[in-house]
Amino acid sequence: MDHFNHVLAIANPSARSGRNRALMSELETAIRAEFPGASLRTTESPGHAAEIAAREGPSVDLVLACGGDGTVHEVAKGLVTSDCSTPMGVLGMGSGNDFARALRMPSSWKASLSVIAAGRVLDADTGHVSWQENGSTHTGFFVNALGIGFDAHSAVIAPQYKGYPLGMGYTLAILKSLQTWVSGGATIREDDRNGRVLFSGRLMFATVGNAFDSGGGYTVNPGALISDGALDPCIVEHISKLRSIMLLPKIRNGKHIDLDEVVYERVHGIHVDTDRGLPVHADGEILSLQARDLQVQVQPGSLRVVVPAAVQGPI
């Protein structure tokens, strides 16, 4: 068990379509009951959580990310990009809470507090992506999953449907996105542009999982572990709208990876060459709508996280 005496909580009042704003006083009281003397910072704009984590993370011994996967993404990014070794705990207070499930946290944020207080620290992986757009090189970070193609196309629309119960928001976004998506050609290789060909043809999407769930509970990458030093790309060739709808329940439950339309691998990185620019998201946050020549790599053990003490081995 690790002891956390100096705790910084970073909370997003705008999570769950703003409904978390009413919880801030209750959240602060609950955190201080478990971690006396803890400080709470609330975010005011996109990117603010990463700034707070990078600036204040080194002076504490635990940073709590209180919000949804967007908040977790930002806090993790702030810690990793600033080379801060302070561990991150997660209170899942968003619509999806995919990374909280990867950490084996309870569904209740209140229950998660006591689990974190008695938890242990694990070295987890993160991911890095670079791509070409308008003649320039761009870079991004992810902790949960990186989506290329239709996956990201749906993520563009998904904010319109936030707040629906039982993960229905992202399902509605998928159904809406199918009306406008057009698959293009792509070649995906292991590691880099000289690596083994994993896929070549018309690409529906490629979701590179560091964790098993994305999109608010879709188990797209069922074999992904956050601490195995690898990434799990799930690559799906172009399929019809009807076939896509038929496969949704299988993808929801992680039963799709043996289908003929799917390539599923465990690698350290991939290179994606496309015949047109593709949309890309990182943990649900849109990075680009016209990315080409993508390079994705794992960053082993780059983020320290708190998991339940009873959880042993890689997760």
N, C-alpha and C positions, 0 to 999 in steps of 0.2 A: 504494500500500500504506500502511495506517495502522499506527502503532507504538503498542503497548499496554504501558506500563511498570508500571502499577498496576492489578491485576486482582482483582476480587471474584467468586468463584464461589458460587452459591447452589444447593444440591443438595437434592433431595427423596428421602430414604432409603426412603420408602413407595411410590415409583413402581414400576410393574410388580408390583403386589400385594405390595410389601415386599421383592421380590427384590433391589432396588438397595442395600439396607442392607449386603449383603456386599461391595459394590463401592466403598464410600466411601474406604477406604485406598488402593486402586488408583487411584481417580479423583484423589485429592489428589496422589499421586505423579506421575501423568501430567500434570496441570495445571501443577505446579511445574516439571516438566522443560521444558515449553514456555514458561511464564511464571514465571521465577524470582521468588520473593517474593510470589506470589499467595496470597490468603487464601481459605479455604473455610468457608462457613457452611452448616450443615444445618438444615432446617426441622423444626419440632416440632408444628405444628398448621396447619389451614387458615387462610390469610391471612398466615402468618408470612413467606413469601417476599416478598409485597408490602411488608410492613413493613421488612424488611431492605433491599430495593431502594430504597425511598423514603428511608430513614435514611442508608445508607452509599453509595448510588450516586453522589451528588455529589462524593465525595472520591476516586473512582477514575476511570480512563479506559476501563474496559471492565467490564461485568457479564455473567457467563456464567450462563445459565439451564440447569441440569443436571437433566433429568427429562423428564416427558411434557408434553402440551399444557396440563395444569392448572398445572404449574410455570411454563411460558412465559407463560400468561395472568396469573399473579400477578406475576411479575417485570416484565412489560410494564406492567401496571396501576400498580405502585409507581412506575416511572419516569415514566410519562405524567402521572399524577395529581399528582405532586410537581413537575412542570415540570422534570424532570432531563434534561439533554441527553446524558448518558453513553450510549454505544451498548450494545446488547444482542447478545451472541452466544448461539447455541443449540447445546447438546450434546443430541441427541435420545436420551433414555434412558428413554422411556416405552413404552406399549403402542401408541400411535397415531403420534406424531411428525409430525402433519400440518403444523405450522408450520415445522418443520425442513426438510421437503421444499419448502415455499414459498420458503425461503431458499436452496434448491439445495445444502443440506448433504449430505455423504455419509451413508449409512445407519449407518456405524460412528461412535460418539461419539469413539473414539480418533483416527480419521482426520480428524474435524471439527476437532480441536484445531489441527493444523498448517494447515488451510485457513483457520481464523479468524485465526491468527497472521499469515498472509500476505494476509488479506482486505482488503476496502475497506468503507467505511461508506456506507449508503444510507438516505435519508429515506423511511420507510414510513408508511402510513396505519394508523389504528385506527378503531374504531367506537364510537358512543355510543348508548344506548337509554334512553328514559324510558317509563314506563307508569303507569296508574292501577290501584290495588288497595286495596279497603276504604276508599275515600275519600281516599287519600293518593297523592302522586306518589313514585315510586321511580325510581332510575337504575342503569344498569349499563354495563359496558365490555367490548369484545371486540377481539381482535387477529386471530383466524382466521375465525370464523363465528358468527352468531347464528341460532338455530333457534327457530321459532314453530310450535306445533301438534304434529303427530305426531313430527317431528324431536326435539322436547324431551321428548315422552312416552317415546320410546325411550331418551333420555339418562337419564331417571329410573331405568330398569331396567338400563341398560348396566353399572354398577359390579358387578352380580352376575356378569357374564360376563368381567370383565377377566382377562387372563392367557392367554386362548386364542390359539393361534398364527395367523399370517397374517390378522389382522384379523377372525377368525371371531367374536370376542366380540360385536362390535357387530351383526353379521348375526344372531346368535342373539337379541340384544335386540330387533331389528326384528321378527323372526318372532313373538316372545313378545308384543310390544306390539300387533301387529295383532289379537290376540284381544280386546283391550279398548278400542281406539280408536274414538271416534265423532266424525266431522267435523261442524263447525258452520259457520255462515255468516260471511263476512268480506268487507269491501271494502278493497282495498289501492290506495293512490294514490301517485304519484310526489311526492317532497319532503315535502308536508304535507297536511292535510285538505282543502285547496282544489286540490290538484294533479290531474294527469291520472290517470284510473282505469286501473290496470294489471290488476286482477282484481276480480270481484264474483261470489260464489257460495259453494258449499260448499267449504271449504278443507281439504285434507289437511295440507299444511305449506308454510311459506315459510322457506327457508334463505338468509340474507343473507350472501354470501361476501365477505370481504376477501381471502382466499386460496382456492385452488382445491379443496383437499381438506378433508374433515371426517369425523368418525366413524371414524377409523382407516383412511383410504385410500379413502373413497368420494369420487369426483370430482364432487361435487354442483354446483360452480360452476366449470366448466372454463375459463371466460374470465377469471376473477378475477385481478387483479394487485395486489400489496400496495403498489405505489408509483404508481398511476395517478390518485389523488385521487377514486376512485369506489368504489361497492359494486355487487356483482352479486346481486340477489335472484333465486332460483329458486323459482317459485311453482307448486305442483302442486294441481290441483283434486281433489275427492274421487274416489277410485277404489276398486274392490272389493278384497278381500283377495287374490283370485287374481291380479288385474291387478297389484297391488303386488308380489307375489312374482315375477311374470313380468318386471317392470321392474327388479328389483334388479341383475341383471348389467349392464344399460345404465347405471344410475346409478353403479354401481361404476366404470365405465370412461368416464364423462362423455359417453355417447352418447344422452342422453335429452332434450336441450334443444330439439330440433325436433319432439317428439311433441305431439299435439293436446292432451294433458292438462297441458302445461307452458307457463308463461310465463317467459321469461328476459330480463332487462333489465340495463342498466348505468346507474346513477343516482347521485345524491349522497345520496339519502335516500328513505325511504318512511314512509307513515302507514298503520297497520293498525287498522281499526274492526271489532269482532267482536260477535256476538250473545250471546257468553258468554265467561267468562274462559278464557284459554288458557295452557298451560305454555310457558315460555321458557327456553332455555339460552344461555349465552355460553361458547364454547370448551369445551363439554361440562359446564360448571358450571351447575347449576339456579339460575335467578334467581327464578322465580315459577311457581306452578301455576295462578294465576288472574289473569293480566295482561289488561288491557283498554286500549284507546285508546293504542296503542304508536306512538312516534315514534323512528325510527332514522336516524342521520346519520353521515356519514363525517367523520373528523378528519384532514384531509390532512397528511402529513409530520410527524405528532405523535410518532413513535417512530423513533429511529435504530437501525439494525440492521447487523450485519456479514454480508456475503455474499462468496462466492469472488471473488477478484480477476478471474478470467476472465469472470465474468458481467457483461455490459454492458446498458445500457438498462433500461427498466421491467421488473420481474418480479412 
